[in-house]
Amino acid sequence: MRKSRNLEKRRHGLQMVTLCISTTMVLTLLGLVMLSVLTAHNLQKNLRENVEISVILGDTIAKEDGVALGKIIQKKPYAHQVTFISSEEALKMAKEEMGIDPTEFTGSNPFSPELTVTMEAEYANTDSLSVIVKRLLKDRRVVDVAYTKDEIDGMNRILEPVNIALLGLSVLLIFICYTLISNSIQLSIYSRRFLIHTMKLVGASWGFIRRPFLKQAVVVGVISALLTCSLLGGIIYMLMPFMPHVEEIMTWRELAITAAAVFVFGFVITVFCTLLSVNKFLRMTAGELYKI
């Protein structure tokens, strides 16, 4: 009798270990994809925040007026950063870039003072920029506003399908993860289906029968989530030397969101799937249990 109990405990322990390993593998895959999606979102945001417009000011505008206008624009929701460039600074930059002095050909400084406005990511599209340009041109100090429309349109044409693909991949992966974890849990409970039926026959309530299985599900979910977070941390640590400047697009915020999602998904899915599986076997008769 004692040997039978010990064998049952060992078998139950092995099932828990197997379930933890399989759940950890699935959660790791989910965590990697989620981290990739968040990182891709940050990368897209950085690309959009590199979009600049040049606000050309009149030649007679004093530096103080240009700086004052820059401060006004900086307060606008679309402005990420505003930099004032005087005509002298623009000439110096042109000399460094071209290696020649433009004044030798023109006889005077051909550059006007300007404000370089780096846009916030959500405003880096031609529809928003056209409205912003019209508003800026109403200011008497502004002569013209220039930006590379074709480059911005091209960037958005590339990024929009990428966003759709990432969203579709995320939904598909969540479904796959749910299916794999559900099947693993159902197989684990399947081996104890007659124990569930025996407890039901002796008058145990459904809540009493479900309790140990739900406790096991919580333990499996938490342990699997901890193992997954440790595994993801190890993978990121090993890849860091091969990904310079990755901290700019993969911050602690993304890591925290991924870890929280892994814990929530691991806990909710294991408990939910366990509840469904136990209820399924509780509804079955003895004859049905033998047939499956």
N, C-alpha and C positions, 0 to 999 in steps of 0.2 A: 504493500500500500504506500509506504514511504517512498519507495523507488519510483512508483507511478507518479506521485506528487512532484518529486524532484525532476522527473523527466518532463512533466507538464510545465514546471517553472522554467526549465532550461529552454523548452520549445517556445514558451511565451516570451522569454527574454531575447531569444534569437529573432523572433518575429519583430520585436520592438526595434532591435538594432537594424534589421533589414529595412524596416519602415522608415527609420531615421535617415539611413543612408540614401534611400531612394528619394525621400522628400527633400533632403539636402541637395541632391543633384538637380532636382527640378527647380528648387528655389534659387540655386546658384545660376542656372540658365536664365531664370526670370530676372534676377538681380543684375546680371551682365547686360541684358537687353535694356532694362530700365535705365541703368547708368549710362549706357550708350545713347539712349534717347535724350536724357537730360543734358549730356555733354554736347550732343549734336545741336540741341536747342540753344545752348550757350554759345556754341561756335557760330551759329546763324545770327545770333544777337550781336556778337562781336563784328561779324562781317557787315551787318546793317549799320552798326554804329561807326563804321569807317566811311560811310557815305558823307560827303562834305558838299556844302554849297558856298560859293564865293560871293559875298555881298560887296559889290564895287561901289566905293564912295566917290563923291566929287573931289576934284583936285584941290579945291579951295577949303575943303573940310579940315579943320584943325584936329590935332591928335586927341585933344580933350573931348571934342564932340564925337569923334569916332569911338573912343573908349566908352563914353556915356551911352551911345547907341548899343554897343556890345553888351553892356550891363543890362539894358532893357531886354535885348533879345535873349540873354542868358536866363531870364526869369520865365521865358515862354516854355510851355510843356514840350515842345518839339526840339528844343536845343539841349544837346548833351554837353557840349563845350564850345565856347566862343573865343577866338583869338584875333586880336587886332594886329594887322600888319601894315606898317607905314610904307609910303612910297620908297623911302630910302632902304628899308629892310627888304622890300620886294626886289629892288635893284641889286642889292648885295646877294640875295639868294639866286637871282638870275645869273650873276657873274660866276658864282660857285658851280652852278649846274651846267652852264654852257661853256664856261672857260673863256668867255670874251666879254667885253664891256659894251652893252647895247647903246650907251650914249655916244660911242664913237661913230655910229651910223645915223642916229636920230638927232644928235646935237643937244639933247636934253633927256631928262628921266622920262621914259615912256610909260611908267607904271603909276597907277593911282592907289591911294590907300584902300584897304579892303578889310572885311571881316570874314574869317574862315569859320563857318558854323558846322560843327559835327552833329549829325542828327541822332535823335533817339531812335531805337530800332523800329518801333511801331509806326514812325513817320517816314521811314526810308522807302517810300514808293512814289511814283510819279503823280498819282492822284493827290496825295497830301502835299507834295512839294509844289504842285501848280497853285494850290490855294495859298501856301505860305509865301511863294514868290509874289503873288498879286498883293498881299498885305504889305510885304517889305517895300515894294515899289511905290507904295503910297507915301512913304517917308521922303521928304525933300532932300535928305542927305544921301539917299541911295540913287545911283545912276543906273545900275544894272545888277542882275542876279544870275550867276552862271552855275550850271551843274551838268554832269554827264548823264543825260536821260537814257541813252542807249545802254550804258553799262548797268544802270539801276534796273532797267526793264529786264535785261539779260540775267542779272543776279536773281531777281524775283521769279523769273520763269524757271530757273533751275531749282530754287529752294522750295517752291510750292509743291511740286511732285514729290520731293524728298520728304516733306512733312506728311503728305498723304500716305506715302509708303511706310514711314515709321509708325504712323497711327495704325495702319492695317496690320503691320507686323506685331505691334504690341497687343492688339485685340486677339489676333490668332494665337500668340504665345500664351496669353492668359487662359484661353480656352484649352490649349494643349496641356498646360500645367495643371489646370483643374482636372482634366480627364485622367492624366497620369497619376496624380495624387489620389483621386477618387478610386481608381482601379486598385492601387496598392493597398489602400485602407480596406476596401471591400474584400480583397483576398485575405487580408489579415483577420478580418472578422468572420469570414466564411469558414475558417477552420474551427471556429468556436460556436457555430450555429446551433449545434445540439445542446451545448451548455445553456445558451439563451433559451431554447425551447424547454429544457428541464426546469430552469428557474421560473419560467412562465407557468409550468404545470403545477409547481408547488405553491403557487399563489403570490409570487413576487410581483410587485407593481412594475409597470413599464419604466417609470422614473428610477426605481431602485436598480433595475437591470441595466439601464443606460448609463448609470452613474460611473461605474469603473471604466467603461469604454470611453466616456467623455473625458475623464481624468487622464487616461492614457493619451488621448488625442491632444490634450493641452500640453502634456509633457513632451510628446513627439514634436508638436509645433514649435514650442519654445527652444528645445534642444536643436532642432533642425535649423531654426532661424539663427541661433548663436553660431552654429557651425558654418552656415552660409556666410554670415557677416565676417567671420574669421577668414574663411577661404577667399572671399572677395578682397578683403584687406591685404591678404598675402599676394594675390594676383596683381593688385594695383602697385604694391610695394616693389614687386619684381620687375614690373614694366616701367616704373618711374625713370630709371636711367636711359631708357630708349625713347622716352616721350618728353623732350625738353619743353618747358613752358606749359606743361599740361595743367599746372595749378591755376592757370588763367581761365580755363574752361571747365575744370573739374574741381570745384571748391568744396569746402566742408559742408555747404548747404546741400549740394547734390548727393554727397555721401550720406548725410543724415536722412534725406528724403528716401534714398534707396534702402537704407537700413530699416527705417520705419515701415516702408512698404513691405519689405521681406517679413518682418515680424507680424504685421497685420494680416498679410496674405497667408503666411504659414499657420497662424493661429485660427483664423476664420475658416479657411478651407479644410483643415484637418478636423476641426470640430463639426463643421457643417456636413462634411462627407461621412464622418462617423455616425452622426445623428441619422442621416438618411439610410445608411447601411444597416444599423441596428434596428431601426423601425421596419425596414424591409423584411428582415428575418423574424421580427416579432409578429408580423402579420401572417406569416406562413404557417401552414399546418405541418404536422409530422410527415405526412405523405409528400408534400411539396418540398420539404427539406431534403428528402432522400432523392428526389428527382433532379435536383440542380447539381 
